[in-house]
Each structure stands twice: as structure tokens, then as C-alpha cells.
Amino acid sequence: MKLKNILIVVDNIEESIHFYNELFGLNVISRQEGNVIMSEGLVLQDAGVWKESMQIQTIPYNNMTELYFEDNDIEGIVKKLESGRYEVRYATALTELDGGQKLVRFYDPSGNLI
């Protein structure tokens, strides 16, 4: 068995497509009813489709999973987040770790941790 994609549940597919495209440069590869496959293996699933198939509600702003991206210009990502285009909720502020690695944790518009 091989891991192919990571699926996250989103409240608004179009808003999420724009968010992931603008912030991380991900592009739509394929669309099916209630699902969008984006580049880098990210799949967006409409919350209504999830609820109907799983018979449970999602829990936004939980800390059970995190999408992990790497970027050489993390300050540029933070600038985009703070541009006023997005309502941003940070889990951690921009931090520099020992060794010079920088990280920031925040939530997407549907409450998925990045």
C-alpha cells in the first residue's frame, strides 16, 4: 500500500482553493463533486460530503493533525497572512529555533492546522 494524498475537510471549496493557491502555489489538478485534488497531493473535501459519508461533524481548530509546508521565505508567507485578505488565527507566532530554522503555525479558513 502507498500513501497517495492527504485529505482535509473544508467549509468552502472555492475559498480554500484560493487560499492554498495564493499562499503555497498549489494548483487544481482535478475536480469531482465535493472534492478537489490539488498539486502536492492535497485533497479538499466539502464538509457536507464528509458529514454525509461519515455521519459525524468535523472539529475545527483541533491539534490532531498538521499540514507541514517548507518555504525559504517564511516571512513572505506571514506577510501574505497579515495582508488583510485572510482572517488569521495563529497557533504559534513566527519563531526561530536553535539552528536557525523558522516556523509558524496557523489555521486555514476551515480550522485545519498548518
Secondary structure as GFF3:
##gff-version 3
##sequence-region A 1 114
A	DSSP	beta_strand	6	10	.	.	.	ID=ss1
A	DSSP	alpha_helix	13	24	.	.	.	ID=ss2
A	DSSP	beta_strand	28	32	.	.	.	ID=ss3
A	DSSP	beta_strand	35	38	.	.	.	ID=ss4
A	DSSP	three_ten_helix	39	41	.	.	.	ID=ss5
A	DSSP	beta_strand	42	46	.	.	.	ID=ss6
A	DSSP	alpha_helix	47	54	.	.	.	ID=ss7
A	DSSP	alpha_helix	74	81	.	.	.	ID=ss8
A	DSSP	beta_strand	89	96	.	.	.	ID=ss9
A	DSSP	beta_strand	102	107	.	.	.	ID=ss10
###
